[in-house]
Amino acid sequence: MPTVRPDFSFDREGRPLSAWLLDLVSEDAPARLKAGEVLQGMQFGVPYGHTELDDLDWDEHGRNPGQAERFAAAAREAVDAPGFPRPEFVRRLILYRMMIHADWVRRVDETQYRAASESGEYIKRIGRRLEAAGDDAERAEAARRLCRWFCASVSRGVKADQAIYEGAEAMSPAGFAAGLVFDALDVALLSDRPGLRLMLDEASGLRWAALQALERIGPPAADFAPELMPRLDDQTIDRWFDAARALGSIGRDDPATVDALLMRLASPSAEIRGAAAACLAWAGTPLAGRVDEAVDLLLEATRPPSVDVGAIEALAALGRDREGALARVLDLASPQEPRWVVVRHPTHDDRFDEAMRHRGVAIAALRHFRSYADRVMPILVDAIDSFEEYDPDESYGGDHARVCETLAEFGPAAAPAVPRLATYLESWRERSADDGMPLPSAMLRALRSIGPSAIAALPVLEAIRLEHYEDASPELDRDEPLDAAILAIRGS
């Protein structure tokens, strides 16, 4: 029987959230660690971070979803409240995150140095013995010595590493809570612009957290755009532009940033053009009043056969209400004659179908055209049979995951795809008993999104549950993808 009830409040021990936030950045270590325990508990909806979850009343906890979002909103409200020392708090929070990260990196370096210094000389000696061995018996003895040393070294290393990492605040409740609070804040973080700029430096190890913060903040952080633009201009074929979301978000209303991005759509470098297009896709409209100009440039950039693959997503995002943009993306998402491209490497050559790659990006980009569902659905239904997935990362959701993720964005308007999805599930049902295929989770998400309009798929889903979950409870669980799809279709 559960002995611990959830606690969804933002008070602990008679103290409000604001008091615990200030303790989190205190110079007193015990106060920081206690605040971390409390804040972690608040974020999850339990009394403290160390609460024994086996004793939690999970039924009551499950009836109140969204605690993490409520915690984030409460943290923002507390930091913005009159009388709260926001600039000093933000400065201390950023400094604390940078300090504990630097401390963690130092400890990692220490463990690597210890392992290297301990092993190098002994392994060299064993190697010399193996080389000098006169017969198999001597070689076998040298190998046994190496195995005994290795086993002892692992045991010593575990104890030594434990001692090195002991007391690291980066892995303490306070360290985790500092990340939770930082990730909850947005415009308040501009109270310490110099601190955010330090985090953006590659050497800080926190660049990604700072970029995500800028994305959340949006246009009020437009003054950071000039610092992100040089990284865009340094793009090479093997690099992904990490600041695309941040730069698009903060620059969407800034004429200077929009102008700089549009200019780079004409760059002779395909990598710079792709990075600029990615920023524009995340910027969206109104784009400082230059959407029409951007769409025209992107239409030109996606004109076959010389298609800038990065421009497809941007065209769909900015031209979601434009007939010309829809027609271009529909054309790219339709079956095309293969265009084989050879990529030469020092040791081998790779070959890929450029038309299929463009098609895959266009299929995903069709999610932006939800107001044109009647024209998009035939293309997506056809893609279930004719599109060949080329990216292993798109296969985690099962067969046809890319198409199904796009279908899910249309909700009930994707109902025309249900007969084809049901047919696939019938074939999956027949094959899965023999080959142990996992359930196509992306397809289940699509059916769940369609809801009652997917009634034609309900019988096969219920049959799969009976056949593959013999020990399952009769009560459906919304946290299980198959059950969630069934419940959504039933309208429950």
Disulfide bonds with the S-S distance in Angstrom:
none
